[in-house]
Amino acid sequence: MEIKPFKVEEWMNAYEMEAVYNIAETCVDSITVNELISIDGTNPEDFLREIGKKKLTYGHIEGSPEFRQLVANLYHSVAPENVLVMNGAIGANFLVFYSLIKPGDHVVSVHPTYQQLYDVPASFGANVDLLRLLPENNYLPDLNELRSIVNDKTKLICINNPNNPSGAVMGKEILEEIVEIAKSCGAFILCDEVYRGLWQDDNASISSIVDLYDKGIVTQSMSKVFSLAGLRLGWIAAPNEVITECLKHRDYTTISCGMLDDILAVHALKNYDKVLERSRKIVKDNLAILDEWVHKEDVISYVKPRAGTTAMLKYNLPVTSEEFCIGLFKSNGAFLTPGSCFDMEGYVRIGYACDTKVLIEGLENVSDYIHTLY
């Protein structure tokens, strides 16, 4: 098995911990343990006292019954037995590919997106075609192109909704057309939905792929929307046949996820509306700040995100995206992700859902650096 370096993760690993203004992070500003516990009025000391009585066993192998039920409640057509806990969405995605993809299978993935969604199936011997999401089309897929790409060997179509890095959203009409295309060749659809719920439009109601298609597979996590990346907990929601296959393969890679993580995730899921309210306020307030900044900077333009925590900023400067980001970092500690990590030279990715003060000061430092370049 050969696999390409994971460009965005290598970039984050190299610089993130030393960043002064981390405006590359893709999670909503992280919540503390005490903030999480007390979000519904629970006394943190009482909560932690009860946890202190727990024996640190493996716990429930497939996820606690309460966790699986609460996750199932996030969808219209998912039962608890169709939910499988994993170590983050990255673990969930990997397990789906490990369980379903064989050499010679055909996989289609949108691009740009999280590199895992196309390079992992390629490493398992799949023939992978990329469906380009272009800024001139608001980073939405060309469905005629998708129709021309699929064939009788297409095993899986991979999408990411809302999209990282662009913040684009496929509405129900587009999703239903993708379902019809998948049905035409009998393919599964894997939708990475880690940013689902972080809409900019208060009236948005975007269906999950698992509620639209009987061969739809969803991966999600506690990291982005719930601001709980430190739990390293995510899940797969999928048809019985997929869960069965995933369980068989999971035995070789994962015994269980952490029981303490499960307990805290259950508390967050019980308070989903409160957590989501906090997260959506951050992304809406911060995108307004970013939008104002973009319109003031002559060399910066973008397709305004409709959801999620990230945006691709196009810059008009005579440097590569990596040169821009390294120069910025060395100049004042502001940290962005080069577009080269997404095969989009001339762009940088910003994560705007960080602490608002960090965003404001980070953008000020980006402006200062830009002004030194021209």
C-alpha positions, 0 to 999 in steps of 0.5 A: 500500500502506497499513499501520498503525503497528507498535505494539509495535515503535514502543514498543520503539524509543522506550524500549528503549535507555534502559531500566534494567530491560528486562523487555519484551524477548522474547528469551531473555537474549542469549548472547555470541559467545564463549559460543556458540562455546565451548558445545561446548568449541570454542576461540573463538580457533581458530573466529574465526581460521578465519572470518578466512580467509573472503572476504565474498561473498554466500555461499549465496543460499538458505542454506548446505547445512549450515544448511538440513540442520540446520534440516530436522533440527528437523522430521520431514517437512522436506527441506533444499530445503524450507528457505529462510533469511531475515533473521529471522522477521519477514523470513520472515513478510513474504516468505510474505505477499508471495508468497501474498496477493493483493487479495481473498484472505481471511486469518484470524489469531489475536489477540492476536499479533505485529501483522505476522501480520494487518496485513501481509496486510491491507496487500496487500489481503486481507480479514482476520478476527481469531480472538480468544484470550481469557484466560477460555479460557486464550488458546486459539482457539474452533474453532467460531468459526474454522469459522464464519469460514473460507470458500471465499476463505480463503487463509491461516490464521495462528497463533502457537504458542507464542503471543506475548504470552500464552505459551499453547500449542496442543496436537496435538489443537487443531492437528489440528482447525485442520488439518481446518478448513483442509482444508475450504477448501483454505487454507494454515496459517502458524504462527509458531513462534519460541518453539517448544521453550521449554516449561515442561513437561519432557514437552511434545512439541508438533508443528510445523504443517509435520509435521501438514499438507501445506499447513503453513508454518513461520517460525522464527528464531535470535532467541528460543530461540537467544538470537541476535537479533543474527544477524538470521537466520530461515527458512521451512519449507514445501511446494515450491510455497510455497518456489518462490513465495517464491524468485521474490518474494525476488529483489526484496527479498533477495539473501542473508543474511550469511554470517558469520551463517550460520556462527554459526547453523550452530554454534548448530544443531549444538549445539541441545540445549545451547543449548536446555538453557540457554534452558529453564533461564532461562525456567523459573527466571524464570517461577517468580520471576514467578509468586511475584511475581504471587501477592504483588501484590494488583492483578496477575493473569495466566494463567500461561504454558505456554511462550515468554518473555512473559506478559500481566499484568492490573492493577487500577489506574485508569490506561491501560496506556500511562500505567502503562508510561510512569509506571513508566519515568520513575519508576525505569527499569523497562520493560514493554509496554502492553497497548494494543499488543495491543488489550488495555487494562488489561494489560501484557506482560512479557518474563521471559526476561532476565537473572535479576537484571534480572528480580528488580530490575525486578519490585521496581521495578514493585512500588514503582511500583504502591504509589505509585499506590494 
